[in-house]
């Protein structure tokens, strides 16, 4: 199981479509690493409900948005934005 705890963006202001890398923090003994968007999308597609984001006491699983040739990740809707990918620290 991985928790995404940080993002890198290709340009600011950050938007879901501009996230270029995700920090996958291993929570069950997995290695923690930066994952480029294409590999992150492929991983989540192959392993649904294996990746999540936490914030403000809430947790949301991550899902893939098809978006034609440019798929990206987002958190599943849960009524709060505190566990949104765009709420995470942005690194350069």
Secondary structure as UniProt FT lines:
FT   STRAND          2..9
FT   HELIX           16..18
FT   STRAND          19..26
FT   STRAND          33..36
FT   HELIX           37..46
FT   TURN            48..49
FT   STRAND          51..55
FT   TURN            56..57
FT   STRAND          58..65
FT   TURN            68..69
FT   STRAND          72..75
FT   TURN            82..83
FT   HELIX           85..87
FT   STRAND          89..91
//
